[in-house]
């Protein structure tokens, strides 16, 4: 295993880091303020920065396919994703590397028809539109994806969609134009051939965003996590992605790289939280001492440093393995990082909040918003328990009697 950045990846990383620190970070406070006072001005600021990033060649860095981007491997892109994670969610969007658009783009690159790519993928990769992914449902235990009950049934030359989805991230953005919906097509088929993915224009008759859901009271503006209702939504059968019954196959292909991206962004978020914690611990005095020297704060800071570094190595190994063997060859590792990294990040942010006292709970610092994001990712893309179950299953297999 060689985690050394290639010369090309190093060049992109250096340029991305410089752009983040010199262009995005100085604009982030204005952006936050504008979101609450003048959303159109906030979106215009984002568009201006996106234009600069694209002109600088810092665009669609997440796609390994050189036909659609610079063609960086998962291992090459990983440290760039970490750098963007320090200013979530603004920095990933500026580079057109934000979820769920990244996962949806990967689906359309790998499984989309030529028509779907022309109509939806190209404007998505140009940063002209946004998208959402509709999988989780309110009325079933969505940790088991085979429970998905919303239907996408074939009626002649049409597919008819009915059901309700929620936690559809990005659906509240004014530029969201399409959804990728996972739904039940054939309940009599094999467990993993029952579901399909369908490309659904957001303005289709019968599609209604019924509400946006808060995370710990925050609405993740301007993106939003929506509850979406589908009532007799009729679309051409050509809107199936790769045809009926391939939903699980596509989901597995989508989630491997996506989890690498999530985890590396989370590591960047943890680094930002640790930086804020150290600055606070050295600048504030209580009981005659810097708070860094009170209680067990030095040990907490040290443990955070160690936990971040360990998690990063695990994710880099997974990215390397994904490049070498694909999703099938890195299934255990992808579950391992998804179980480890969100919890580690939430713990680091929690420590930083504690060092900030009451200020850490307010909007004066980014920590409360960061905590909401990290904590939610212990559920998104599969809860901890599902991934830990996968890890345990692989470990126990080593000791099954017939394997000795």
C-alpha positions in Angstrom: 0.0 0.0 0.0 1.4 3.4 -1.0 -0.5 6.4 0.2 2.0 8.9 -1.2 0.2 11.5 -3.3 1.1 11.5 -7.0 2.6 14.6 -8.4 -0.6 15.4 -10.2 -2.7 14.9 -7.1 -0.4 17.1 -5.1 -0.8 19.9 -7.6 -4.6 19.7 -7.4 -4.4 19.5 -3.6 -2.1 22.5 -3.3 -4.3 24.6 -5.6 -7.5 23.5 -3.9 -6.1 24.3 -0.5 -5.0 27.8 -1.6 -8.4 28.5 -3.2 -10.2 27.4 0.0 -8.0 29.6 2.3 -7.8 32.6 0.0 -11.2 32.7 -1.7 -13.7 30.5 0.1 -12.8 31.1 3.8 -12.9 34.9 3.5 -16.3 34.7 1.8 -17.8 32.2 4.2 -19.0 34.7 6.9 -20.6 36.9 4.2 -22.3 33.9 2.8 -23.7 32.8 6.1 -25.1 36.3 6.8 -26.6 36.6 3.4 -28.4 33.3 3.7 -30.6 34.8 6.5 -31.0 38.2 4.9 -30.8 37.9 1.1 -30.7 34.4 -0.2 -30.5 35.4 -3.8 -27.3 37.4 -3.0 -25.9 34.4 -1.2 -26.5 32.2 -4.2 -25.0 34.8 -6.5 -21.9 34.8 -4.3 -21.7 31.0 -4.6 -22.0 31.2 -8.4 -19.2 33.7 -8.6 -16.9 31.5 -6.6 -17.9 28.4 -8.7 -17.1 30.3 -11.8 -13.6 31.1 -10.4 -13.0 27.5 -9.4 -14.0 26.2 -12.8 -11.8 28.7 -14.5 -9.0 27.5 -12.3 -9.5 23.8 -13.2 -10.8 22.9 -9.7 -14.0 21.3 -10.9 -15.6 17.9 -10.7 -12.5 16.5 -9.0 -14.5 13.6 -7.5 -15.0 11.7 -10.8 -12.3 9.1 -11.6 -13.6 8.9 -15.2 -11.4 11.3 -17.3 -14.2 11.8 -19.8 -16.1 13.9 -17.3 -13.4 15.5 -15.0 -9.6 15.4 -14.3 -9.8 11.7 -13.7 -8.3 11.6 -10.2 -8.4 8.2 -8.5 -10.2 7.8 -5.2 -6.9 7.9 -3.4 -5.9 11.1 -5.2 -9.2 12.8 -4.5 -9.3 11.8 -0.8 -7.1 14.6 0.6 -8.9 17.2 -1.5 -12.2 16.0 -0.1 -10.6 16.4 3.4 -9.6 20.0 2.6 -13.1 20.9 1.5 -14.5 19.3 4.6 -13.0 22.1 6.7 -15.6 24.5 5.3 -18.8 22.5 4.9 -20.9 22.6 3.0 -19.7 25.6 1.1 -16.3 24.4 -0.2 -17.5 21.2 -1.8 -20.2 23.0 -3.7 -17.7 25.6 -5.0 -15.7 22.8 -6.6 -19.0 21.1 -7.8 -18.1 18.2 -5.5 -21.1 18.3 -3.2 -23.4 15.4 -2.2 -25.8 14.1 -3.2 -24.9 15.5 -6.7 -21.6 13.6 -6.7 -23.4 10.3 -6.1 -26.1 11.0 -8.6 -23.4 12.0 -11.2 -21.6 8.7 -10.6 -24.8 6.8 -11.1 -25.5 8.6 -14.4 -21.9 8.1 -15.6 -21.9 4.4 -14.9 -25.5 3.5 -15.5 -27.3 6.3 -17.3 -28.4 6.2 -20.9 -27.0 8.6 -23.5 -30.3 10.6 -23.3 -30.1 10.8 -19.5 -26.5 11.9 -19.6 -27.2 14.6 -22.1 -30.3 15.9 -20.4 -29.3 15.7 -16.8 -25.7 14.7 -16.3 -24.1 17.4 -18.4 -25.9 20.3 -16.7 -25.2 18.7 -13.3 -21.5 18.5 -14.1 -21.6 22.1 -15.4 -23.0 23.2 -12.1 -26.1 24.6 -13.7 -28.6 22.4 -11.7 -28.7 20.4 -8.5 -30.3 17.1 -7.7 -31.6 14.9 -4.8 -31.6 11.2 -3.9 -34.8 9.7 -2.6 -34.3 6.4 -0.8 -35.3 6.6 2.9 -39.0 6.3 3.8 -40.9 7.4 6.9 -43.0 4.3 7.3 -40.5 1.4 7.1 -37.1 0.6 8.8 -35.0 2.0 6.0 -31.8 0.6 7.5 -32.9 -2.5 5.5 -33.1 -1.2 2.0 -35.2 -4.2 0.9 -38.0 -2.7 3.0 -38.5 0.2 0.5 -42.2 0.3 -0.1 -42.7 3.2 -2.6 -43.6 1.6 -5.9 -42.4 2.2 -9.5 -44.6 -0.1 -11.6 -44.6 -0.6 -15.3 -47.8 0.4 -17.1 -47.3 -0.1 -20.8 -44.7 2.4 -21.9 -44.8 4.3 -18.7 -43.5 3.8 -15.1 -45.9 4.9 -12.4 -44.5 6.0 -9.0 -46.4 6.2 -5.7 -45.1 6.6 -2.2 -43.4 8.9 0.2 -39.7 9.5 0.8 -37.9 11.7 3.3 -34.5 12.9 4.2 -34.1 13.7 0.5 -31.0 16.0 0.9 -30.7 18.9 -1.5 -34.4 18.9 -2.5 -34.9 22.3 -1.0 -32.3 24.1 -3.1 -33.9 26.4 -5.7 -31.7 24.9 -8.4 -32.8 21.3 -7.7 -34.2 19.9 -10.9 -34.3 16.1 -10.7 -34.5 13.2 -8.2 -33.2 9.7 -8.4 -35.8 7.6 -6.7 -35.4 4.0 -5.5 -38.7 2.1 -5.5 -40.3 -1.3 -5.6 -41.0 -2.6 -9.1 -41.5 -6.4 -8.8 -42.3 -7.8 -5.3 -42.1 -11.4 -6.6 -38.5 -11.1 -7.9 -35.4 -12.0 -6.0 -34.9 -9.8 -2.9 -32.2 -7.8 -4.6 -34.0 -7.6 -8.0 -37.2 -6.1 -6.8 -36.3 -2.5 -6.7 -35.4 0.0 -9.4 -34.0 3.5 -9.7 -35.9 6.1 -11.7 -34.9 9.5 -12.8 -37.7 11.9 -11.9 -37.8 15.6 -12.9 -38.8 17.6 -9.8 -41.5 19.4 -11.7 -43.3 16.2 -12.7 -47.1 16.2 -12.1 -47.7 14.3 -8.8 -44.4 15.2 -7.1 -44.8 17.4 -4.0 -42.2 18.4 -1.5 -44.4 18.4 1.6 -42.0 19.8 4.1 -38.3 20.3 4.9 -37.0 18.5 8.0 -34.8 20.2 10.6 -31.7 18.5 12.0 -31.4 19.5 15.7 -33.5 22.6 14.8 -31.4 23.6 11.7 -32.7 23.4 8.2 -29.4 23.2 6.3 -30.2 26.1 4.1 -30.3 26.5 1.2 -30.1 22.7 0.5 -32.7 21.2 2.9 -33.7 17.6 3.7 -37.2 17.1 2.3 -40.1 14.8 2.6 -41.3 14.1 -0.9 -44.7 12.6 -1.9 -45.3 10.8 -5.2 -48.9 10.4 -6.3 -49.4 8.6 -9.7 -46.3 10.2 -11.1 -46.2 8.9 -14.7 -42.9 9.0 -16.7 -41.6 7.1 -19.8 -40.0 3.7 -19.0 -36.8 5.3 -20.4 -36.6 7.1 -17.1 -35.6 3.8 -15.5 -31.8 3.9 -14.9 -30.4 0.8 -16.6 -33.9 -0.8 -16.7 -36.2 -2.3 -14.0 -34.8 -4.3 -11.1 -31.3 -2.9 -10.9 -31.8 -0.6 -7.9 -29.6 -2.6 -5.5 -26.8 -3.1 -8.0 -26.8 0.7 -8.7 -27.0 1.5 -5.0 -23.9 -0.5 -4.2 -21.9 1.1 -7.0 -23.1 4.5 -5.8 -22.3 4.1 -2.1 -18.7 2.9 -2.2 -17.0 6.1 -3.5 -19.6 8.2 -1.8 -18.7 6.9 1.6 -15.0 7.7 0.9 -16.0 11.3 0.1 -18.2 11.6 3.2 -15.6 10.2 5.5 -12.7 12.4 4.1 -14.9 15.5 4.4 -15.7 14.5 8.0 -12.0 14.2 8.7 -11.5 17.7 7.4 -14.4 18.8 9.7 -12.7 17.1 12.6 -9.5 18.9 11.8 -11.3 22.2 11.8 -13.0 21.5 15.1 -9.7 20.5 16.7 -8.1 23.7 15.4 -10.9 25.8 17.0 -10.6 23.8 20.2 -6.8 24.4 20.5 -7.1 28.1 19.7 -9.8 28.4 22.4 -7.9 26.4 24.9 -4.8 28.6 24.6 -6.6 31.9 24.5 -9.1 31.6 27.4 -8.2 31.7 31.1 -10.2 30.2 34.0 -9.1 29.7 37.6 -5.8 31.4 36.8 -4.8 29.0 34.0 -5.3 28.6 30.3 -8.1 26.2 29.9 -5.8 23.9 28.0 -4.2 23.2 31.4 -7.4 22.5 33.3 -8.8 19.1 34.0 -8.0 16.5 31.4 -8.1 18.9 28.4 -4.5 18.2 27.3 -5.4 14.5 27.2 -8.6 15.2 25.3 -6.8 17.2 22.7 -4.1 14.6 22.3 -6.7 11.8 22.0 -8.5 13.8 19.3 -5.3 14.2 17.4 -4.6 10.4 17.5 -8.2 9.5 16.6 -8.2 11.8 13.5 -4.9 10.4 12.3 -6.0 6.8 12.8 -9.3 7.4 11.0 -7.5 9.1 8.1 -5.2 6.1 7.6 -8.1 3.7 7.5 -10.0 5.8 4.9 -6.9 6.2 2.7 -6.4 2.4 2.8 -10.0 2.0 1.8 -9.6 4.5 -1.0 -6.5 2.6 -2.3 -8.3 -0.7 -2.1 -11.4 0.7 -3.9 -9.1 1.8 -6.7 -7.4 -1.6 -6.9 -10.4 -3.9 -6.5 -13.6 -1.9 -6.9 -16.5 -1.9 -4.5 -16.8 -5.7 -4.2 -13.2 -5.9 -3.0 -13.5 -3.2 -0.4 -16.9 -4.0 1.1 -15.6 -4.6 4.6 -13.4 -1.6 4.6 -16.2 0.7 3.3 -18.4 -0.4 6.2 -15.5 0.0 8.7 -14.8 3.7 7.8 -18.5 4.5 7.8 -18.8 3.1 11.4 -15.5 4.8 12.6 -15.4 8.2 11.0 -18.7 9.9 11.8 -18.5 8.9 15.4 -14.9 10.0 15.8 -15.8 13.4 14.2 -18.8 13.9 16.4 -16.7 13.1 19.5 -14.0 15.7 18.4 -16.6 18.3 17.7 -18.3 17.6 21.1 -15.0 18.1 22.8 -14.5 21.4 21.0 -18.0 22.6 22.0 -17.2 21.8 25.6 -14.0 24.0 25.4 -16.1 26.8 23.9 -18.6 26.7 26.8 -22.0 28.3 25.9 -20.5 29.9 22.8 -20.1 26.4 21.3 -23.8 25.9 21.3 -24.5 29.2 19.5 -24.2 30.3 15.9 -21.2 32.5 16.8 -19.1 29.4 16.0 -19.7 26.7 13.4 -19.5 23.9 15.9 -23.2 23.3 16.5 -23.8 23.1 12.8 -20.8 20.8 12.4 -22.0 18.5 15.1 -25.5 18.3 13.5 -23.8 17.2 10.2 -21.5 14.7 11.8 -24.2 13.2 14.0 -26.6 12.8 11.1 -24.0 10.8 9.2 -24.1 8.1 11.8 -27.5 7.4 10.2 -27.1 8.5 6.6 -25.8 5.9 4.1 -26.6 3.2 6.7 -26.6 3.5 10.5 -23.7 2.5 12.6 -25.3 -0.8 13.5 -25.6 -2.0 9.9 -21.9 -1.3 9.2 -20.8 -2.8 12.5 -22.8 -5.9 11.7 -21.0 -6.2 8.4 -17.6 -5.9 10.1 -18.6 -8.5 12.7 -19.8 -10.9 10.1 -16.5 -10.7 8.2 -14.6 -11.2 11.5 -16.7 -14.2 12.6 -16.3 -15.9 9.2 -12.6 -16.3 9.9 -13.4 -18.6 12.8 -16.3 -20.7 11.5 -15.5 -24.4 11.9 -15.8 -25.2 8.2 -13.3 -22.5 7.4 -10.5 -23.9 9.6 
